[in-house]
Amino acid sequence: MAHQMKAHRQRRITRNTLAVLAGTVAVCAVSGCYYPGGPRYSADRFTYESHAWQPWTVKLLDTRTGEVVWSVDVPVGKQLVVGFNRGTGPNEFKPDEIVWGIMEKGKRFGTRDNRQPCPPHESRRLDSSLRPTPELITPVMDEASASVWDTQ
């Protein structure tokens, strides 16, 4: 009898664990967890983590004109999360928006508060390049926070 109760308890724990795991996967799939490279499905969202030996610069290029529409140097110790909203731009030439945010490296959820009009999906390209390495975290030089290291 004790053996049956133990087996029943183990099955219940296993079911509960699987339910929590499935819920976490569902939340990540719907709301979008931030992982280096992107969410591992075609969501038109990308994440770039900068390290001392891998500091990223990311540019958005309008392939019709060759113009760099947007560019950011991702600070060491931070990550850039980039996504696109279709049909929310101001005109036919730039009908979409790039939506982006810089946050602490490794953060899996967060807001992307920055927006800028951009070309449609068939006329844009994200180019990423590495800056010279190593790129170190630079200290804050004002007196109030002289002992605090800043990552920007």
C-alpha positions in Angstrom: 0.0 0.0 0.0 2.8 2.4 0.9 4.5 1.6 -2.4 1.3 2.5 -4.4 0.9 5.8 -2.5 4.6 6.7 -3.2 4.1 5.9 -6.9 0.9 8.0 -7.1 2.7 10.9 -5.4 5.6 10.7 -7.9 3.1 10.7 -10.9 1.3 13.7 -9.5 4.7 15.6 -9.1 5.7 14.6 -12.6 2.3 15.8 -14.0 2.6 19.1 -12.1 6.2 19.6 -13.3 5.2 18.9 -16.9 2.2 21.3 -16.6 4.5 24.1 -15.3 7.0 23.4 -18.1 4.3 23.4 -20.8 2.9 26.7 -19.4 6.4 28.3 -19.5 6.9 27.2 -23.1 3.5 28.5 -24.1 4.2 31.9 -22.4 7.6 32.1 -24.2 6.0 31.2 -27.6 3.1 33.7 -27.3 4.8 36.6 -25.5 8.3 36.1 -26.8 11.3 35.2 -24.7 14.5 36.9 -25.6 17.3 34.5 -26.5 20.5 35.3 -28.4 19.7 35.2 -32.1 16.0 35.2 -31.7 13.0 33.1 -30.5 13.9 30.1 -32.7 10.8 30.5 -34.9 10.0 33.0 -37.6 8.8 36.0 -35.5 10.9 38.7 -37.2 12.5 39.4 -33.8 16.3 39.2 -33.0 18.4 39.5 -29.9 22.1 40.5 -29.9 24.1 40.1 -26.6 27.3 42.1 -26.4 30.4 40.7 -24.6 33.9 42.1 -24.3 35.0 39.8 -27.1 31.8 40.1 -29.1 30.6 43.7 -29.1 27.8 44.1 -31.7 26.9 47.0 -34.0 23.5 46.5 -35.7 22.2 48.5 -38.7 18.9 48.5 -40.6 19.5 49.0 -44.3 16.9 50.1 -46.9 17.8 47.7 -49.8 16.0 50.0 -52.3 18.3 52.9 -51.7 21.3 51.5 -49.7 20.5 54.0 -46.9 21.2 53.0 -43.3 17.9 53.8 -41.7 18.8 52.9 -38.1 22.0 51.9 -36.3 23.0 51.1 -32.7 26.2 50.0 -30.9 25.1 47.5 -28.3 27.0 48.3 -25.1 29.1 45.5 -23.5 27.0 43.7 -20.9 23.7 44.6 -22.5 21.5 43.0 -25.1 19.5 44.6 -28.0 16.1 43.1 -28.8 14.8 44.1 -32.2 11.4 43.4 -33.8 9.1 44.8 -36.5 5.5 45.8 -36.6 3.9 45.7 -40.1 1.6 48.4 -41.3 2.2 50.8 -38.4 4.5 53.2 -40.2 3.6 56.7 -41.5 3.5 56.3 -45.3 4.0 53.9 -48.2 7.7 54.3 -48.4 8.1 53.4 -44.7 4.9 51.4 -43.9 6.5 49.4 -41.0 8.1 50.2 -37.7 11.3 48.8 -36.1 10.7 48.3 -32.4 13.7 47.9 -30.2 15.1 48.0 -26.7 18.4 47.7 -24.9 18.3 45.8 -21.6 20.6 43.8 -19.3 22.2 40.8 -21.0 20.3 37.6 -20.3 17.0 39.2 -19.6 14.3 37.0 -21.1 11.3 39.4 -20.9 11.1 43.2 -21.2 9.6 46.1 -23.1 10.9 47.4 -26.3 9.9 51.1 -26.0 11.8 52.6 -28.9 10.1 52.9 -32.3 11.1 54.2 -35.7 9.4 54.0 -39.2 11.2 51.6 -41.5 10.9 50.1 -45.0 8.6 47.1 -45.7 9.9 43.6 -45.0 10.9 42.9 -48.6 13.0 46.1 -48.7 15.0 46.0 -45.5 17.9 44.0 -44.1 19.5 43.9 -40.6 23.3 43.9 -40.8 25.3 43.0 -37.7 29.0 43.4 -37.3 31.5 43.1 -34.6 33.5 46.1 -33.3 37.2 45.7 -32.5 37.9 43.6 -29.4 38.3 43.5 -26.5 35.9 46.2 -25.6 35.8 46.8 -21.9 33.1 48.1 -19.7 34.0 51.8 -19.0 33.8 53.4 -15.5 31.5 56.3 -14.7 33.7 59.3 -14.0 31.5 61.7 -12.0 32.2 62.0 -8.2 28.8 60.8 -7.0 29.2 57.4 -8.6 33.0 57.0 -9.1 33.0 53.5 -7.7 30.1 52.3 -9.9 31.0 50.6 -13.2 28.7 51.5 -16.1 28.2 49.3 -19.2 27.5 52.1 -21.6 
